[in-house]
Amino acid sequence: QEAGHRFVPDVVEAFPGEIQAISVSKPALEDVFIHRTGHKFWSENPDPDSQSIDKKKKRR
């Protein structure tokens, strides 16, 4: 939402005393990718099986 900064006061008013912090920023490329595809560029905990396959390919 381009006018996110205008939305913040409404949220704060809707939840008085509930919100401790709030920030608004433009989405990063990864944020857009996650929104469009539903997953990250790469996983934080890669599959050990896929790593061993990659290692085998490098040895050849």
C-alpha positions as CSV (number, residue, x, y, z in Angstrom):
1,Q,0.0,0.0,0.0
2,E,1.7,3.2,-1.1
3,A,-0.1,5.4,1.5
4,G,0.9,3.1,4.4
5,H,1.9,6.2,6.4
6,R,-1.7,7.3,6.3
7,F,-2.9,4.0,7.6
8,V,-0.8,4.0,10.8
9,P,-2.9,6.5,12.8
10,D,-6.0,4.5,12.2
11,V,-4.3,1.3,13.4
12,V,-3.0,3.1,16.5
13,E,-6.4,4.5,17.3
14,A,-8.1,1.1,16.8
15,F,-5.8,-0.5,19.3
16,P,-5.2,2.1,22.1
17,G,-2.4,1.1,24.5
18,E,-1.8,-2.2,22.5
19,I,0.9,-1.1,20.0
20,Q,4.4,-0.6,21.4
21,A,6.1,0.1,18.1
22,I,5.3,0.4,14.4
23,S,7.3,1.1,11.3
24,V,6.5,1.7,7.6
25,S,9.0,1.1,4.8
26,K,9.1,0.2,1.2
27,P,9.3,-3.5,0.5
28,A,12.6,-5.1,-0.2
29,L,13.0,-7.3,-3.3
30,E,12.8,-10.4,-1.1
31,D,9.5,-9.1,0.4
32,V,8.0,-8.8,-3.1
33,F,9.3,-12.3,-4.1
34,I,7.7,-13.9,-1.0
35,H,4.4,-12.1,-1.7
36,R,4.4,-13.2,-5.3
37,T,5.7,-16.8,-4.9
38,G,5.0,-17.7,-1.3
39,H,8.6,-18.7,-0.5
40,K,12.0,-17.1,0.1
41,F,14.9,-16.9,-2.4
42,W,16.7,-19.6,-0.5
43,S,16.0,-21.5,2.6
44,E,17.8,-20.8,5.9
45,N,18.1,-24.5,6.7
46,P,18.9,-26.1,3.4
47,D,17.9,-29.8,2.8
48,P,21.0,-31.9,3.7
49,D,20.2,-34.3,0.8
50,S,20.3,-31.4,-1.7
51,Q,23.7,-30.3,-0.3
52,S,25.2,-33.7,-0.8
53,I,24.0,-33.8,-4.4
54,D,25.6,-30.4,-5.0
55,K,28.9,-31.7,-3.5
56,K,28.8,-34.8,-5.7
57,K,28.3,-32.7,-8.8
58,K,31.3,-30.5,-7.9
59,R,33.6,-33.5,-7.5
60,R,32.9,-34.7,-11.1
